[in-house]
Amino acid sequence: MSAKTADKIATAVIVTLAGVIVLIMAGLLGFILIRGLGHVSFDFLTSPPETIKAGGGIGPQLFNSLFLLVLTLIITIPLGLGAGIYMSEYAKPGKLTSFIRLIVEVLSSFPSIVVGLFGLLVIVNVFGFGFSLFSGALALTVFNLPLMVRITEQGMASVPQAQKEASLALGLSKWKTIKSIMLPIAMPVILTGTILAAGRVFGEAAALLFTAGMSSPRLDFGNWNPLSPTSPLNPFRPAETLAVHIWKINSEGLAPDAPEIAAGASAVLIITVLLFNLLARWVGRLMYKKFTATK
């Protein structure tokens, strides 16, 4: 077999496999969207769910998911960036650094149910935060922090050594080099890690069953006092997220239209994740252009 023939066969196999993967993903997304979009309306997106009667919505659950995402990213991004930069630029090679990297790899492979049980025992009971958005955000931080640290470290390591050395040779401090030279170059990789972490926040259910809870108080969207029990901005209230709501409706829903509600909620969750990914990539491109233009 000639090299040209082998190249054509390999190319055909790769293209075929890629096409199969795209068809599977398109079929899965199409099935969820076609099945669920017919049940999505403004009332469905804003009204609270019904336990027994038909016609409930997902308003509080959708808001809880978005609020939990913001809380988790506020905690995860600074910790992940700081730890990743330290591991990449400041930690000296040795047994301790290798052990820390091993711990990070082990934590990144933990099942979410284990993280949820840890959150129940430590965050909910020992620290006394109870079933709340804050407990769920801390549990998801434990879940997502290893990924954020690893992605940040890889992004910093992908910066060409020549650019780093040139910056130091011009008299810039190490931190100034990291902030002005390395971070802008590593930003696309770091943004990818942030998107992956955010996607896990949207879709996570097992860890939140034991930390954020499976119910939500009746929220007063006219009350924006974060200390009020009925305020939507109170981070210490129980909060059923959209993924948990889908699981609950499918497993123990009593409403006569429970399958339709679950299908509509699944479609909303998929669209939310897609919109967030597109928005995050757009913001990332703007940030990258801004950083590179001001270097």
N, C-alpha and C positions, 0 to 999 in steps of 0.2 A: 504494500500500500504506500503510495507516494505521500510526501509531507502535505501537499496541497489537498489531497483527498481527506487525510486525517484531520486537517484543520477545518474543512467544511463539515465533516461529521461531528466534530466537537462543538462547532458553532451551532449546528442544528440542534444538538442535544441540549445545549445550554439555553438556547432560545425557547425550545419546547418546554423545558422545566420552568423557565421564568413565566411563560404564558400560562401554564397550568396553575402556578401559584397565584397569578393575577386573576385568573378565572375563579379560583376557589374563594379568594378574598372578595371579588366583586359579587359572586353568588351569595356569600354570607351576608355582606352588607345590604345587597338588594333584597334578600329575603326578610331581614329585620326591618328595613325601611318600608318596604311595600306592605308588610303585615301590620306595621305600627303607625305609619303616618296618617292613615285614615281616621285614627282616634285622637289625633293631636289637634287641639284648638287653643284659643286664647284662654278660655275658661278652664281647660284641662291643665294649662301651664300655671295658672294663678290660684286655683281653688284648692282647698285642703282635701285630703282623702276621706272617703267614707268607709266605715267599718262593715256595715251590713247593707246599706242602701246602694243602689247603682248611681253612677254619675260622679264619682269622686275624681279628684285631680291629684297633682303632684307638686303644687306650689311650694309648700314648706320644704319638701325633700329636695327640690331643685335648688332652692336658696341655701339649704344646709350644705349641699355638695360644693357649691361655689364658695361659701364662707369657709368651709373646711379646707378647701384648696388654698385659699389666701393665707389662712393661719399656718398651714403646714409649710408652704413655701417661705413664709416669713421666718420660720424657725430653721428650715432645712438649708436654704441657700447660703446664709452667712456661715453656718457651721460647716457645711460641705465645702464651700470655697476656702475657708480658712484652713481646714484640715488638709484639703488637697494641695494647697499652696505650700503648707508646712512640709508635707510628706515629699513634695517634689523638689523644693528649693532649700529647705532648712534642715530637714532630718538627715543626720549623718548615716551612711551605710553601716549596717551592723546587725547583730542578732535581734536587738530590740526593734529596729525598724522593720526587719523581716517578719518578726512576730506580729507587729501591728498590722502589716499588710495581710498576713494570714488571717487575723481576726476579722478584718474588713471583708475578706473573701468569704469567710464562714458566715458572717452576718448577712451578706447579700444573698445567700442561698437558703436562709431560714424560711420555713413555711409560714404563711401569713397567720395561720391559726395559732402557731406558737407565739408569734409576736402579740396577737390578741390576748392570749392567756397571760403572757408577761405583763401586758398593760393592765389587765384586770387585777392581777395580784399586787403589782407594784404601784402603778399610777392611780388606779381607781380606789384601791383599798388602803395601801400603805400611806401614800401621799394624800389621800382623802379628796381627790378631785371629783370623784363620783363619775357617773355616766354623763359625759359632757363632750362638747366640741373640742375643748382643750385637751382632754384625755385622748380623744381620737387623733388630734394633731400630733401629740407627743408619740403615740404608738406608730403613726405613719412616718414620723421623723426617724424613729429607730429602724423602720422598714426601708426607708429611702436613703438614709444618710450614707450607708456604704456605697451605693450606686453613685451618689453625688460626689463622694470623695474620690472614688476610682476614676470617674469621668474627668474630674478636674485635674487630677494628677496626670492622666494620659494627655489631656489637652495642653498642659504646661510642658510636658515632655516632648510634644510635637513641634514646639517652637524651635526653629533652626538655631543651633548653637552659635553660629557666626553672628546672628543679630544680637543675641544676648551678650556675647563678648565685645561686640562693637559698642554697645551701650555702656558697658562697664568701663571700656577703654576711654570713652569720652568724658568720664568723670561722674556719671550718674550713679546714685546710690543703688543698692540692691533692691530696696522697696520701690524706688522710682522706676527702675528697669522692669520690675514685675508689673507695676501698675500701668505704665505708659507703653511698654513694648510687648511684653509677653501676654498679658491678659487680652488685649485687642486681637492678637493673632489666634489665641486659644478660644476666643469667644464662640465661634461656631460649634466647636466640640462641647464646650460647657453648656451652651444652649441646648444641644441635643440631649445631654444628661438631664437638664431641667425639664425638658418636654417629656422624657421618659418617666421621670419621677412624678410629674403632674398627671400623666396618664394613669399611673398606678393609683394615685389618689382618687381619681374619678371612678375607676373600676373596682376598687377594693371593697370587699364586704366582710370577709371573715374576721379581720382584725378589728373592724368597727363594731361588730356585733357585741363584743365584750368591753368596749371602751366608750364609744359614742352613744350606744344604746339603740333600741329598736322602736322608739317612740319619740314624738316631738310634742311639746306643749303648744297650745293654741297661741300663735304668734300675733302680736299687735304691731303691724307694720307702720303705725303712726307713732309708736313709742321707740325712740332711738337712744334711750338711756341704756348703756351697756350693763348697768347694774340691776336693771329690772328683770324679774324672772320671765316676763312675757316679751321682752325686747328681742328682736331678731339678731341684734348685735351682741347679745350676752354670750360670751364664750364658755360659760360654765353651766349651760343648760343642756339637757339631753337633746340629741339631734339625730334623727333617722335620715340617712343619706339616700340618694336615689338608687344606688346599687343595692343597699340593704332593703329598701322598699320593694324592689323587684323580686328579690329573694323571698321576702316575707309574703308578698302577694301570691307568688307561685306556690309557696309551701303551705300557707295557712289562710289564704284570703277567703273571706266569707261573702263578699259582695258578688252579686250575680254576674257582673261584667268584669270579674277579676282577670280573666285571660286578656281581655281587650286593654285593661289598664296596664298590665305587665308589658304587653306588646307596645303600647304607646310610650311607656316610660323607657323601654329599651331603645326605641327609635330616638327619643330625645337625648338619651345618654350618648348614643353613637354620634349624633349631630353635634352635641356639645364638645365631645372630645375632638372631632374633626375641626370644628371652628377654633378651638383653643390651639390646636397644632398649627393651623394656618396663621392665626394671630401671633403666636409666639415666634414663628419663623420670620414673619414680616418685621416684628419688633427687633429680632436678632439682626436682621440685615441692616436696619436703621442704626442700631447700636454699633455694628461693625464699621459701617461707613463713617459714623461720627468719630469713632476712636481713631480710625486710620487717617481721617482728614485732619485731626488735631495733633497728630504725633509730631 
